[in-house]
């Protein structure tokens, strides 16, 4: 079920909550069926017990995972070219923290949904230990743990 919800959901990155809520309703219903929960039981503890990230966080997971792959030569080169690394003009503490340049966008456009804007924004919001993961499996684990703590704080 969750793989169906994840299919192409990265395209919904930056969409308004009203667009994402429809998928969230489907995920909530699936979680209730799996756990034999009632319709009016609060969903947060149910999703947490299943270790399912809510849809909004699943979307972030996929975008940031693709970003990690692009930065580490595991994705097509055209994606890597959309992710310039942050190189400050003078020596700063943030110089070696693996940050990316977040391109400016006009607020009146939908540019905030573009991978070239959203991916660096999400990437830069990650803790250093997640961004600095040496392997893909370690990155996935740390990323899910981080997003899980954000979703269920």
Secondary structure, 3 states (H helix, E strand, C coil): CHHHHHCCHHHHCCCCHHHHHHHHHHHHHHHHHHHCCCCCCCHHHHHHHHCCCCHHHHHHHHHHHHHHHHHCCCCCHHHHCCCCECCCCCCCHHHHCCCECCCCCCCCCCHHHCHHHHHHHHHHCCCHHHHCCCCHHHHHHHHHHHHHHHHCC
